[in-house]
C-alpha cells in the first residue's frame, strides 16, 4: 500500500512539473514573461520638470489634446496627452548640451489626409573648447486624423552658432518652409539657406525621403 502511494505521489509531482514547464514556455513564447520584465525594469528618474500644458486640437475633432515638454534627469521629451489627460505619445529628443529646450510648436496641414506638428528644438550649448549651439526641427505626422498613426521624424539643423577659443564667431540660420514643389497635393518640408536647400518628401505612414538641391 505504501509503495502504491509513493508511486502515485511521484506521478503527481512529475505531472505538476510538466504542467509548470508548459505554462513557462507558453508565457515565454507569447511574450508575457518579457512584458512583465519590461514593466518591472521600467526606467526610474531622479527628478522631472515640465512646461505648462499646451492645448492643441491635433485630430481636428473639436477637443484639444495637451502637449508638454518634459525634462527627466538629463533627457528631453515631448509628451502628448488626450482629453482625459492620458499619455498617448512620447518622443525623446537628442540634446547636445545644457539649456536645451523646445521653444516653438506649429500644427500645419501637410496634405488633405495628413497633418504635421513641427517642433523647433534647441539642442543645447556645448563649451568644451569652442562654444557651439544648434537648433533642429523635428516633425510628428498624423494621418487621417488618427492619433494612433503619430510618428516622429528627426529633421536637420536649421540654426547653428559657434565661437572658437581664438574669437572667431560664426552663425548660420536656415528657413523652414512647407511647400508643394511637385504639385502632387502633399507639401514638402524644406530647410533652406541661400541657394542650398534640403527637401524632405512625405511618403505616408511616417516615412520621409530626402533630396538635396543646390
C-alpha positions as CSV (number, residue, x, y, z in Angstrom):
1,X,0.0,0.0,0.0
2,X,2.8,2.4,0.9
3,X,4.6,1.6,-2.4
4,X,1.4,2.3,-4.3
5,X,1.0,5.7,-2.5
6,X,4.7,6.6,-3.2
7,X,4.3,5.7,-6.9
8,X,1.1,7.8,-7.1
9,X,2.9,10.8,-5.4
10,X,5.8,10.6,-7.9
11,X,3.4,10.6,-10.8
12,X,1.5,13.7,-9.5
13,X,4.8,15.5,-8.9
14,X,6.0,14.7,-12.4
15,X,2.7,15.9,-13.9
16,X,2.9,19.2,-11.9
17,X,6.5,19.8,-13.1
18,X,5.5,19.1,-16.7
19,X,2.5,21.4,-16.4
20,X,4.6,24.2,-15.0
21,X,7.2,23.8,-17.8
22,X,4.4,24.0,-20.4
23,X,3.0,27.2,-18.7
24,X,6.5,28.7,-18.6
25,X,7.2,28.0,-22.3
26,X,3.7,29.2,-23.3
27,X,4.3,32.5,-21.4
28,X,7.8,32.8,-22.9
29,X,6.7,32.4,-26.5
30,X,3.6,34.6,-26.0
31,X,5.7,37.4,-24.6
32,X,4.0,37.5,-21.2
33,X,7.2,37.0,-19.3
34,X,9.2,39.5,-21.3
35,X,6.3,42.0,-21.0
36,X,6.3,41.6,-17.2
37,X,10.1,42.1,-17.1
38,X,9.9,45.2,-19.2
39,X,7.3,46.7,-16.8
40,X,9.4,45.8,-13.8
41,X,12.6,47.2,-15.4
42,X,10.9,50.5,-16.5
43,X,13.4,53.3,-16.1
44,X,13.2,55.3,-12.9
45,X,14.1,59.0,-12.9
46,X,15.5,61.0,-10.0
47,X,13.6,64.1,-11.0
48,X,11.5,65.7,-13.8
49,X,10.2,69.1,-14.6
50,X,7.8,70.2,-17.3
51,X,6.4,73.2,-19.1
52,X,2.8,74.2,-18.8
53,X,0.4,72.1,-20.8
54,X,-0.3,73.5,-24.3
55,X,-3.8,72.8,-25.7
56,X,-3.9,71.9,-29.5
57,X,-6.5,70.0,-31.4
58,X,-4.3,67.6,-33.3
59,X,-7.0,65.4,-34.9
60,X,-9.4,68.3,-35.7
61,X,-12.3,66.8,-33.7
62,X,-13.0,70.0,-31.6
63,X,-11.5,68.5,-28.5
64,X,-7.9,69.7,-27.8
65,X,-5.1,67.4,-26.9
66,X,-2.4,68.5,-24.4
67,X,1.3,68.9,-25.4
68,X,4.1,69.2,-22.8
69,X,7.9,69.4,-22.9
70,X,9.4,67.3,-20.1
71,X,12.9,67.1,-18.7
72,X,13.7,63.8,-17.0
73,X,17.1,63.8,-15.4
74,X,19.3,64.7,-18.5
75,X,16.7,63.7,-21.0
76,X,14.3,65.9,-23.0
77,X,10.9,64.6,-24.0
78,X,7.8,65.7,-25.8
79,X,4.6,64.1,-24.5
80,X,1.1,64.3,-25.9
81,X,-2.0,63.6,-23.7
82,X,-5.5,63.0,-24.8
83,X,-8.6,64.9,-23.5
84,X,-8.6,62.5,-20.5
85,X,-5.0,63.5,-19.6
86,X,-3.7,60.1,-20.5
87,X,-0.4,60.0,-22.3
88,X,-0.8,58.7,-25.9
89,X,2.6,59.6,-27.3
90,X,6.1,60.3,-26.2
91,X,9.4,61.0,-28.0
92,X,12.9,61.5,-26.7
93,X,14.9,64.4,-28.3
94,X,18.7,64.2,-28.7
95,X,20.3,67.0,-26.8
96,X,23.9,68.1,-27.1
97,X,24.4,70.3,-24.1
98,X,22.8,72.4,-21.3
99,X,20.0,74.9,-21.7
100,X,18.2,72.6,-24.3
101,X,14.5,73.4,-24.8
102,X,11.5,73.0,-27.1
103,X,10.8,76.7,-28.0
104,X,8.2,76.5,-30.7
105,X,5.4,74.2,-31.9
106,X,3.3,74.6,-35.1
107,X,0.5,72.4,-36.4
108,X,0.2,72.6,-40.2
109,X,-1.7,70.8,-42.9
110,X,0.6,68.6,-45.0
111,X,-2.0,67.2,-47.4
112,X,-5.8,66.6,-47.5
113,X,-5.2,63.5,-45.3
114,X,-2.2,64.3,-43.2
115,X,-1.2,66.9,-40.6
116,X,2.3,67.8,-39.4
117,X,3.3,69.0,-36.0
118,X,6.6,71.0,-36.4
119,X,8.8,71.0,-33.3
120,X,11.6,73.6,-33.1
121,X,14.1,72.3,-30.6
122,X,17.3,74.0,-29.2
123,X,19.8,71.1,-28.8
124,X,21.8,73.0,-26.1
125,X,25.1,74.6,-25.7
126,X,28.5,72.8,-25.6
127,X,31.5,74.6,-24.2
128,X,34.3,72.1,-24.2
129,X,36.9,74.1,-26.2
130,X,34.7,76.1,-28.5
131,X,31.2,77.5,-27.9
132,X,28.6,75.8,-30.0
133,X,24.8,75.9,-30.0
134,X,22.4,74.3,-32.5
135,X,18.7,74.0,-33.2
136,X,16.9,71.2,-35.0
137,X,13.5,70.8,-36.5
138,X,11.5,67.6,-35.7
139,X,8.2,66.6,-37.1
140,X,5.3,64.5,-35.9
141,X,2.9,63.3,-38.6
142,X,-0.7,62.4,-38.2
143,X,-2.6,60.5,-41.0
144,X,-6.3,60.6,-41.5
145,X,-6.8,62.5,-38.2
146,X,-6.0,59.3,-36.4
147,X,-3.8,59.9,-33.3
148,X,-2.6,56.3,-33.3
149,X,-0.7,57.0,-36.5
150,X,1.6,59.6,-34.9
151,X,5.2,59.1,-36.0
152,X,8.2,61.3,-35.1
153,X,10.8,62.4,-37.6
154,X,14.2,63.8,-36.7
155,X,14.9,66.6,-39.2
156,X,18.0,68.7,-39.9
157,X,19.6,71.5,-38.0
158,X,18.2,74.9,-39.1
159,X,20.4,77.1,-36.8
160,X,23.9,76.9,-35.6
161,X,26.2,79.3,-33.7
162,X,29.9,78.8,-33.0
163,X,32.6,80.8,-31.3
164,X,36.2,79.4,-31.2
165,X,38.6,79.9,-28.4
166,X,40.5,82.2,-30.8
167,X,37.5,84.5,-31.0
168,X,36.1,83.6,-34.5
169,X,32.3,83.8,-34.5
170,X,30.0,82.0,-36.9
171,X,26.2,81.9,-37.2
172,X,24.0,80.3,-39.8
173,X,20.2,80.5,-39.8
174,X,18.1,78.4,-42.3
175,X,14.5,78.9,-43.4
176,X,12.0,76.1,-42.6
177,X,9.3,76.0,-45.3
178,X,6.3,73.8,-46.2
179,X,5.6,73.9,-49.9
180,X,4.1,71.6,-52.5
181,X,7.0,71.7,-55.0
182,X,5.9,68.9,-57.3
183,X,2.1,69.7,-57.3
184,X,1.1,66.3,-56.0
185,X,-1.1,67.6,-53.2
186,X,1.5,66.8,-50.5
187,X,3.7,69.6,-49.2
188,X,7.4,69.1,-48.8
189,X,9.4,70.1,-45.8
190,X,12.2,72.4,-47.0
191,X,15.2,73.6,-45.0
192,X,16.9,76.4,-47.0
193,X,20.0,78.6,-46.7
194,X,20.7,81.0,-49.6
195,X,20.9,78.8,-52.7
196,X,21.2,75.5,-50.9
197,X,18.3,73.5,-49.6
198,X,17.4,70.1,-48.3
199,X,13.9,68.8,-49.3
200,X,12.0,66.1,-47.4
201,X,9.1,64.4,-49.2
202,X,6.5,62.8,-47.1
203,X,5.7,59.2,-48.4
204,X,3.0,58.4,-45.8
205,X,2.9,56.2,-42.7
206,X,5.6,58.4,-41.1
207,X,8.1,57.8,-43.8
208,X,10.2,60.6,-45.5
209,X,12.6,60.8,-48.5
210,X,15.4,63.3,-48.7
211,X,16.7,65.3,-51.6
212,X,19.5,67.9,-51.7
213,X,19.2,70.9,-54.0
214,X,21.9,73.4,-54.9
